[in-house]
Amino acid sequence: MTPYGDGTRCVRAGLPSPRPGQPFLPGPVFASAYHLDPAAGPMPGVDGYGRPDNATRRALEAAIGELEGGECVAVASGMAAVTAALLLLTRPGDTVLVPADGYYRTRSFAAEALPPRGVRVLTAPTAGPYPPLDGVRLVLLETPANPGLDVCDISALAARAHAAGALLAVDNTTATPLGQRPLDLGADLVVASGTKALAGHADLLLGYVCTRRPDLAAAIRDWRDTTGSIPGPFDCWLAHRSLATLDLRLARQTANAAALAALLANRPDVRSVRWPGLPTDPAYPLASRQMRRVPGCWRSNCRRVSTCGDSSRPPGSSPWPRPSVAPTPRPTGAPSGATTPPKGWYASPVAWRTPRIWSPTWPPRSMPPPATDHDRCSCRQRAVRPRARCRT
Ligand SMILES: Cc1ncc(COP(=O)(O)O)c(C=O)c1O
C-alpha cells in the first residue's frame, strides 16, 4: 500500500499523471466495437475491439486493483464475479464450500447450477464451525456476510484452505477494499460487487475479481472476454469517478450505522441488533482485529408489533413509543385540542410524521390526501383550501 491515507488513495487510484490542459479523469472511451487507429490506417489498433480491450475499463481496473492490492478484472456485476470464480475454478468431481448465510443468489447458484455439473457443494455458517477442508477445491467466504453480518477469520481459513490444497476466494462486497484487504490476509481471490458501496450512487452495476496470481488473473480475464461479461465503458467511468468519494461516503455511513445501532440496541421493541462495530456484537472482537473499518450496514429484528411499546396504549394505536424530539409547532390558526388534524395538515410529509400533536387518534387511519398545488406552495390559502389550485 502507498503511504497515503485512504482518502488520497481513493482520489488518485488508477489516474494517469496529471498533464496541464487534460482532465484528471480522462473521459470514457465509447468505441464499443472496432476502434480504428488513425495512425496505423483503417485497421483495428490499440483497443481494437471493445469486448477484450477498453481504455476506460483498464483505468477502473487499475484503480480497484490499487485499492485491493492485486490485479483486477472488472466484470458486468457482482454475480458475474462470483459465478466466474465458481464455474471457472471447479471441474466435475470437485467440492466447493460456500457460506450458508451469505448473499442468497450465491447460495442458490451454488445449490442449483453446480451439482448438475458434478460439483459437490458444502455449506458452513460464516461464523463457523467449518468442516474439514480435505478434498475441497475452492472455499468461498463472505465476510461480513450479507445479510447476517457475521464475520469469519480470513487468515485462519486461508491457512486451512492452503494446507488442504484449496483456493480461497472472499466476497468483499460489504467491507469494500477500504474495510479489509483479503489478499493481504492470504486469500487467493477477491470477488465483489461494485454496485453497492464501492460505486455508491445506485446508478450502475459492476463486479470485479482481484488476485495476485498472474495465472488466475489471466484465466479470469480470458473467461470474462470469452463469455462477454463486460461492464460498459460509461459504467466504468462513472464507477471510477465515484471511487474518489469512497472514503468520505464510508466514513459517514459508518458513523450513521454506529449511531443507529446504538439507538436501536436500547429500544424495548427491538429484539436484536447486529453490527460488527458494536462492542456487544459477537463479531466485534474478530472484526476489530481483521477489518480496517466497519461497514455502514446493520441488521435489526423487531419484536412482534402487538407486544412492543407502551402496554397502556389503546388497541390499534401506534406501537412506537413517543419520540423524545420536540414536536413540530402547531400551524398558525389551527384550533387547539382539535380531535382531528386541521385540513391540509397531513399534506406536509414532515407534519404527517410528527405524532400526537393534534389528536388522540394519531396515527391517521387513512393516508394523507394527495398533494395539490396548494400543498406545494406556501400561500395563505394553503391551510384553508388545500385542494384548490394555487393562483398566487
Ligand atoms: C455480498 C454480495 N455479493 C454479490 C452480490 C451481487 O452483486 P450484483 O448485484 O452486482 O450482481 C451482492 C448483491 O447485493 C452481495 O451483497
The ligand as an SDF file (V2000), in Angstrom:
LIG
                    3D

 16 16  0  0  0  0  0  0  0  0999 V2000
  -22.2670   -9.9810   -0.8560 C   0  0  0  0  0  0  0  0  0  0  0  0
  -22.7900   -9.8260   -2.2510 C   0  0  0  0  0  0  0  0  0  0  0  0
  -22.1950  -10.4700   -3.2580 N   0  0  0  0  0  0  0  0  0  0  0  0
  -22.6230  -10.3500   -4.5260 C   0  0  0  0  0  0  0  0  0  0  0  0
  -23.7090   -9.5690   -4.8310 C   0  0  0  0  0  0  0  0  0  0  0  0
  -24.1900   -9.4680   -6.2480 C   0  0  0  0  0  0  0  0  0  0  0  0
  -23.8730   -8.2300   -6.8000 O   0  0  0  0  0  0  0  0  0  0  0  0
  -24.5830   -7.6400   -8.1150 P   0  0  0  0  0  0  0  0  0  0  0  0
  -25.9430   -7.2420   -7.7140 O   0  0  0  0  0  0  0  0  0  0  0  0
  -23.7060   -6.5010   -8.5210 O   0  0  0  0  0  0  0  0  0  0  0  0
  -24.5910   -8.7540   -9.1280 O   0  0  0  0  0  0  0  0  0  0  0  0
  -24.3540   -8.8600   -3.8080 C   0  0  0  0  0  0  0  0  0  0  0  0
  -25.5040   -8.0110   -4.1010 C   0  0  0  0  0  0  0  0  0  0  0  0
  -26.1480   -7.4560   -3.2310 O   0  0  0  0  0  0  0  0  0  0  0  0
  -23.8880   -9.0040   -2.4880 C   0  0  0  0  0  0  0  0  0  0  0  0
  -24.4700   -8.3590   -1.4720 O   0  0  0  0  0  0  0  0  0  0  0  0
  1  2  1  0
  2  3  1  0
  2 15  2  0
  3  4  2  0
  4  5  1  0
  5  6  1  0
  5 12  2  0
  6  7  1  0
  7  8  1  0
  8  9  2  0
  8 10  1  0
  8 11  1  0
 12 13  1  0
 12 15  1  0
 13 14  2  0
 15 16  1  0
M  END
$$$$
